[in-house]
Amino acid sequence: MNFIKEILYKNIAGLLSCAIFFALISCDEDLTKINKNRNNNFPSQIINNANIVQRDSGMIKLRATAPLIEKFEYIDSPYIVARKGINILFYDKKKPDVPGKISAKYAKFNEKKKFYEAKGNVKIISNENQMFAMQSVYWDQVKKIIYTTDTVYVTDKDGSTLVGANGMKAKDDFSEYTFYNNSGDINAQKIPEKSR
């Protein structure tokens, strides 16, 4: 009789351990399914009243201020966003004392692609004191170009105005730019004469 009880207890212990094993495996599978459906698109860093300074070889490259900056890094294509607006001063080695300025109601920077976008009342003032106003602008840092398809309003330091109705494309230092479907009031002294 003791022999039968011993076999019965061993079988029950074996069945119980198998049941616990399968229960644990099924729990792991459920956790895996739950984790796949989790949303990872949440900010990993939040900066309120941000004041950021970027330097290159000791020289200030840019200063950015924003009421709120959020960094999203737990996704395939990490990015930084300023939803409540941003003001940036950018410095050129040629004129380190006269910064250019960018302001917008919204800005986003894709870290992998090195791609910036700014939207909402975008104003860019170059260190040559030219003002560019538009609703959106994109900066491809890898290709070193700035572009938009929005209407661009340009005011030069001498008061000349230019309107690019179908946007513009420019080098990111604004040394060269092209406007599409443009019109305006340009100072005649600035137009180069044709060489013969």
Secondary structure, DSSP 4 states (H G I P E B T S, - for coil): -HHHHHHHHHHHHHHHHHHHHHHHHHHHHHHHHHHHT----S-SEEEEEEEEEEEETTEEEEEEEEEEEEEE-SSSS-EEEETT-EEEEE--SSSTTS-EEEEESEEEEETTTTEEEEEEEEEEE-TT--EEEEEEEEEETTTTEEEESS-EEEE-TTS-EEEETT-EEEETTSSSEEESSEEEE--GGGSPPPP-
